[in-house]
Amino acid sequence: MKQVEEPQACYRMHGGNGYQSLKFEERLRFDLALFDYTSKAAAEHCDRLGICVNPDLWNANSWAHRVQRASRDIVSIVPFGGSFILVDEDGWKTDPLLSGRKRIPFLERDGQYWGSPRDDVSAIEELERLQEAGAQFIAFAWSTFLVA
């Protein structure tokens, strides 16, 4: 196996390029297309160099593909017009609506992500508050379980 120690390219998103103004689902489509394009090019290059790679594994583990699968799961479970709590530390940068389902961030203040709960008691209190306010479902993003 060969490994390159330093990054070989950079890709930067900023507020002036229009990406941040896109809706969540538009950004996700863009991210999927970009990943698919670059991974196809990388796989072809690796093939020319005789390096065996598994692009299907890349897709299975890519951030964009994982968010797409999780979003589809949420949409398949939460009824249209329903609401769900999304525990993702605002990592997905979703819109207030996901395919007609109201997304409620956890913790939430005035519809905005408000950070992680300070302890278990405050987390339970927040869940109870959101449930009383109409939250019907809760989804935990895999990324909330990662530790540094």
C-alpha positions as CSV (number, residue, x, y, z in Angstrom):
1,M,0.0,0.0,0.0
2,K,1.2,3.5,-0.8
3,Q,0.3,6.7,1.0
4,V,0.9,10.3,0.3
5,E,1.6,12.3,3.4
6,E,0.7,15.8,2.3
7,P,-2.6,17.0,0.8
8,Q,-2.3,17.2,-3.0
9,A,-5.1,19.7,-3.6
10,C,-7.3,22.3,-1.8
11,Y,-11.0,23.1,-2.1
12,R,-12.4,26.1,-0.3
13,M,-16.0,27.2,0.1
14,H,-16.8,30.8,1.2
15,G,-19.7,33.0,1.4
16,G,-19.1,34.8,-1.8
17,N,-19.2,31.8,-4.1
18,G,-22.9,31.1,-3.9
19,Y,-22.6,27.7,-2.2
20,Q,-23.7,29.0,1.2
21,S,-26.8,30.6,-0.3
22,L,-28.0,27.2,-1.7
23,K,-30.8,25.3,0.0
24,F,-29.7,22.2,1.8
25,E,-30.9,19.8,-0.8
26,E,-29.2,21.8,-3.6
27,R,-25.9,21.8,-1.6
28,L,-26.2,18.1,-1.1
29,R,-26.8,17.5,-4.9
30,F,-23.7,19.7,-5.6
31,D,-21.6,17.8,-3.0
32,L,-22.7,14.4,-4.4
33,A,-21.9,15.5,-8.0
34,L,-18.5,16.9,-7.0
35,F,-17.6,13.8,-5.0
36,D,-18.7,11.4,-7.8
37,Y,-16.8,13.4,-10.4
38,T,-13.6,13.6,-8.4
39,S,-13.7,10.0,-7.2
40,K,-14.2,8.8,-10.8
41,A,-11.2,10.8,-11.9
42,A,-9.2,9.5,-8.9
43,A,-10.2,5.9,-9.6
44,E,-9.2,6.2,-13.3
45,H,-5.9,7.7,-12.4
46,C,-5.2,5.0,-9.9
47,D,-6.1,2.4,-12.5
48,R,-3.6,3.9,-14.9
49,L,-1.0,3.6,-12.2
50,G,-1.9,0.0,-11.4
51,I,-3.2,0.9,-8.0
52,C,-6.3,-1.2,-6.9
53,V,-9.0,0.9,-5.3
54,N,-12.6,0.4,-4.3
55,P,-14.8,3.4,-5.4
56,D,-17.9,1.7,-4.0
57,L,-16.3,1.8,-0.6
58,W,-15.5,5.5,-1.1
59,N,-19.1,6.2,-1.9
60,A,-20.3,4.2,1.1
61,N,-18.1,6.2,3.4
62,S,-18.3,9.7,1.8
63,W,-19.9,12.4,3.9
64,A,-22.3,13.5,1.1
65,H,-23.5,9.9,0.4
66,R,-24.0,9.2,4.1
67,V,-26.1,12.4,4.6
68,Q,-28.1,11.6,1.5
69,R,-28.9,8.1,2.8
70,A,-29.8,9.4,6.2
71,S,-32.0,12.2,4.8
72,R,-33.8,9.6,2.7
73,D,-34.3,7.5,5.8
74,I,-35.7,10.5,7.7
75,V,-38.1,11.4,4.8
76,S,-39.3,7.7,4.6
77,I,-40.1,7.6,8.3
78,V,-41.3,11.2,9.2
79,P,-44.7,11.9,7.5
80,F,-45.0,14.9,5.2
81,G,-45.9,17.9,7.4
82,G,-44.4,16.1,10.5
83,S,-41.6,17.3,12.6
84,F,-38.4,15.7,13.8
85,I,-35.5,16.7,16.1
86,L,-32.1,16.3,14.3
87,V,-29.2,15.8,16.7
88,D,-26.2,16.6,14.4
89,E,-24.5,19.5,16.2
90,D,-25.6,21.5,13.1
91,G,-23.1,19.6,11.0
92,W,-25.5,18.9,8.1
93,K,-26.5,22.6,7.9
94,T,-30.0,21.7,7.0
95,D,-32.8,24.1,6.3
96,P,-35.9,24.4,8.6
97,L,-37.7,22.1,6.2
98,L,-36.4,18.8,4.8
99,S,-38.7,17.7,2.0
100,G,-41.7,19.0,3.7
101,R,-40.7,17.8,7.2
102,K,-40.0,20.4,9.9
103,R,-36.4,20.0,11.2
104,I,-35.8,21.0,14.8
105,P,-32.2,21.4,15.9
106,F,-31.0,20.0,19.2
107,L,-30.6,22.1,21.4
108,E,-32.9,24.7,19.9
109,R,-33.7,28.4,20.6
110,D,-36.0,30.3,18.3
111,G,-35.5,27.6,15.6
112,Q,-31.7,27.9,15.6
113,Y,-29.0,25.5,16.8
114,W,-28.0,26.4,20.3
115,G,-25.1,24.1,21.1
116,S,-24.7,20.9,23.0
117,P,-26.5,20.3,26.2
118,R,-24.4,21.0,29.3
119,D,-25.4,17.7,31.0
120,D,-27.8,14.7,30.8
121,V,-30.5,16.6,32.8
122,S,-30.6,19.5,30.5
123,A,-30.7,17.2,27.5
124,I,-33.7,15.3,28.9
125,E,-35.4,18.6,29.7
126,E,-34.8,19.9,26.2
127,L,-36.2,16.6,24.7
128,E,-39.3,16.9,26.9
129,R,-39.8,20.6,25.9
130,L,-39.5,19.8,22.2
131,Q,-41.8,16.9,22.5
132,E,-44.4,19.1,24.3
133,A,-43.9,21.7,21.5
134,G,-44.9,19.0,18.9
135,A,-41.7,17.2,17.9
136,Q,-42.8,13.7,16.8
137,F,-39.5,12.0,15.9
138,I,-35.8,12.2,16.7
139,A,-32.9,11.4,14.5
140,F,-29.3,11.0,15.7
141,A,-26.6,11.7,13.0
142,W,-23.6,9.3,13.2
143,S,-21.3,12.3,13.3
144,T,-22.6,13.2,16.8
145,F,-21.0,10.0,18.2
146,L,-17.5,10.9,17.0
147,V,-15.0,11.8,19.6
148,A,-11.6,13.5,19.2
